[in-house]
């Protein structure tokens, strides 16, 4: 069994669930959710910086894919890079949406 792929699916599922929760919470009262994000902009920026690290990991994964497509990178290292970068993107996305949920639900 490929545990790296299973880990990626679980992490992506968690990130998707948190994104859906953040979407539902922000669509209930959008003006209040938006005002809270402006009031707690330091937490939003911290989450956005973490999310940008995930986007950089996605870019590295795409670069590895191009190298693999051109036969400049073997399949083994490509799979490891792809799993690591995909899991990193899922973790950073989950953290970002978790921070948004905490900001929206703050009293």
URRALIN-V773829 format. One record per helix or strand of 3 or more residues. SS is the DSSP state (a for helix, b for strand). FROM is the first residue (numbers start at 1). TO is the last residue. If there is no record, write none. Layout:
((SS & FROM & TO) (SS & FROM & TO))
This chain:
((a & 3 & 28) (a & 30 & 39) (a & 41 & 69) (a & 75 & 104))
